[in-house]
Amino acid sequence: MEDEKMKIGEVINWNAVDFDLEAADKAEALEKVCEMLYRDGSITSAEEFIRDVYLRESEGHTGIGGGIAIPHGKSEVVARTCISIARLKKPIAWETVDGEPVRVIILFAVGVRDKNSYFVKLMSQVARMLARPGVCEQLTMCTSQQKLSEILGG
């Protein structure tokens, strides 16, 4: 896949998407999302990947507002760079720029070999998509793979 033709839908790990994730807090939510990636084989250790995600979390807020968080980890344990998406059953507290709880987690699992240009382009593309009017709200209400694919543009 050429970088300039990359579609967000092509890097979503559809085996690690949950539209009704139950989690009491941020830690439980991240644990469950990482477990999906582990079961799928996209990461080789959920524990190590969670540590890498928290390392990035310590550098600054990943709650971008509008009910969306975009945590990410660059790690040796990522076997396949991909995105996992979870819509939470109930909003949870998260460090966000608007002080509001999070309803959708878009987790980037990035292999160390992809951490530079590929990762930057992918994050930039997602940020542009999330900046479009109504997209964050649509994501917080999305309940199907088909709808998610439509929102993300393929």
VMD Tcl script that draws the C-alpha trace (Angstrom):
set ca {
  {0.00 0.00 0.00}
  {1.44 3.36 -0.98}
  {1.45 5.95 1.80}
  {-0.31 8.63 -0.23}
  {-3.13 6.22 -1.10}
  {-3.50 4.90 2.45}
  {-7.08 4.67 3.65}
  {-7.89 4.63 7.32}
  {-10.28 1.72 6.75}
  {-7.37 -0.35 5.43}
  {-5.41 -0.09 8.67}
  {-8.32 -0.70 11.02}
  {-8.04 -4.10 12.60}
  {-11.66 -5.21 12.22}
  {-10.98 -8.08 14.65}
  {-10.19 -5.46 17.30}
  {-13.30 -3.28 16.97}
  {-15.95 -3.28 19.69}
  {-19.08 -1.11 19.57}
  {-20.23 -1.93 23.11}
  {-17.13 -2.17 25.32}
  {-17.78 -2.28 29.03}
  {-15.10 -0.60 31.10}
  {-15.24 1.18 34.43}
  {-12.20 3.36 33.76}
  {-9.33 4.18 31.42}
  {-7.11 1.37 32.71}
  {-9.77 -1.29 32.16}
  {-10.64 0.11 28.72}
  {-7.01 0.06 27.56}
  {-6.54 -3.42 28.97}
  {-9.56 -4.75 27.06}
  {-8.59 -3.07 23.80}
  {-5.04 -4.41 24.07}
  {-6.42 -7.87 24.82}
  {-8.36 -7.76 21.52}
  {-5.14 -6.91 19.69}
  {-3.30 -9.71 21.49}
  {-5.98 -12.32 20.68}
  {-5.83 -11.22 17.04}
  {-2.04 -11.60 16.92}
  {-1.38 -7.93 16.13}
  {0.67 -7.63 19.32}
  {2.70 -10.37 20.95}
  {2.33 -9.13 24.54}
  {-0.64 -7.17 25.89}
  {1.27 -6.27 29.07}
  {4.29 -4.85 27.26}
  {2.14 -2.94 24.79}
  {0.06 -1.41 27.59}
  {3.31 -0.23 29.21}
  {4.29 1.45 25.93}
  {0.85 3.07 25.63}
  {1.14 4.44 29.18}
  {4.63 5.71 28.40}
  {3.10 7.80 25.62}
  {0.17 8.81 27.87}
  {2.69 10.24 30.35}
  {3.88 12.68 27.66}
  {0.53 14.41 27.20}
  {-3.22 14.11 26.82}
  {-4.56 11.77 24.17}
  {-8.16 12.73 24.88}
  {-8.74 15.13 21.99}
  {-12.22 16.24 23.00}
  {-15.62 15.52 21.57}
  {-15.73 12.21 23.43}
  {-12.71 10.81 21.54}
  {-9.32 9.56 22.76}
  {-6.49 8.55 20.45}
  {-3.96 6.70 22.61}
  {-1.05 5.09 20.83}
  {1.99 3.02 21.46}
  {5.12 2.44 19.43}
  {6.44 -0.93 20.46}
  {8.67 -3.88 19.67}
  {5.71 -6.17 20.48}
  {3.54 -4.85 17.62}
  {3.50 -7.55 14.94}
  {1.23 -5.56 12.62}
  {0.71 -1.79 12.70}
  {-3.02 -1.18 12.94}
  {-5.84 0.75 14.58}
  {-8.26 -0.69 17.13}
  {-11.52 1.14 17.84}
  {-13.80 0.78 20.84}
  {-17.07 2.56 21.50}
  {-17.69 2.42 25.23}
  {-21.00 1.34 26.68}
  {-20.73 4.26 29.14}
  {-18.42 7.29 28.93}
  {-15.33 7.13 31.14}
  {-13.03 9.71 32.71}
  {-9.92 10.45 30.64}
  {-7.48 13.33 30.50}
  {-9.00 15.37 27.68}
  {-8.50 18.84 26.23}
  {-12.16 19.72 26.85}
  {-12.44 18.08 30.29}
  {-15.24 15.81 29.07}
  {-15.37 12.00 29.38}
  {-14.45 9.68 26.52}
  {-16.91 7.53 24.59}
  {-14.68 6.29 21.74}
  {-11.09 5.03 21.86}
  {-9.06 4.92 18.66}
  {-5.89 3.05 19.64}
  {-2.90 3.06 17.31}
  {-0.62 0.04 17.62}
  {2.59 0.94 15.80}
  {5.54 -1.31 15.17}
  {8.97 0.25 15.66}
  {9.74 -0.24 11.97}
  {6.71 1.95 11.10}
  {7.18 4.61 13.78}
  {8.36 7.41 11.55}
  {6.78 8.48 8.27}
  {4.02 5.87 8.12}
  {2.87 6.59 11.66}
  {3.00 10.37 11.22}
  {0.98 10.18 8.00}
  {-1.57 7.87 9.59}
  {-2.01 10.07 12.69}
  {-2.26 13.16 10.50}
  {-4.89 11.55 8.33}
  {-6.98 10.52 11.35}
  {-6.62 13.99 12.89}
  {-7.88 15.60 9.67}
  {-10.80 13.18 9.56}
  {-11.72 13.88 13.21}
  {-11.59 17.65 12.57}
  {-14.39 17.45 10.00}
  {-17.70 18.77 11.36}
  {-19.83 16.09 12.99}
  {-17.33 13.22 12.74}
  {-16.64 12.91 16.47}
  {-20.35 12.93 17.23}
  {-20.99 10.29 14.54}
  {-18.26 8.07 16.01}
  {-19.72 8.30 19.51}
  {-23.06 7.07 18.14}
  {-21.74 4.44 15.71}
  {-22.88 0.86 16.32}
  {-21.87 -1.07 13.20}
  {-18.84 -1.90 11.10}
  {-20.61 -0.66 7.97}
  {-21.39 2.72 9.54}
  {-17.86 3.02 10.94}
  {-16.43 2.33 7.49}
  {-18.68 5.03 6.00}
  {-17.65 7.58 8.65}
  {-13.96 6.88 8.12}
  {-14.24 7.02 4.35}
  {-13.58 3.44 3.36}
}
mol new
graphics top color blue
foreach p $ca { graphics top sphere $p radius 0.5 }
foreach p [lrange $ca 0 end-1] q [lrange $ca 1 end] { graphics top cylinder $p $q radius 0.2 }
display resetview
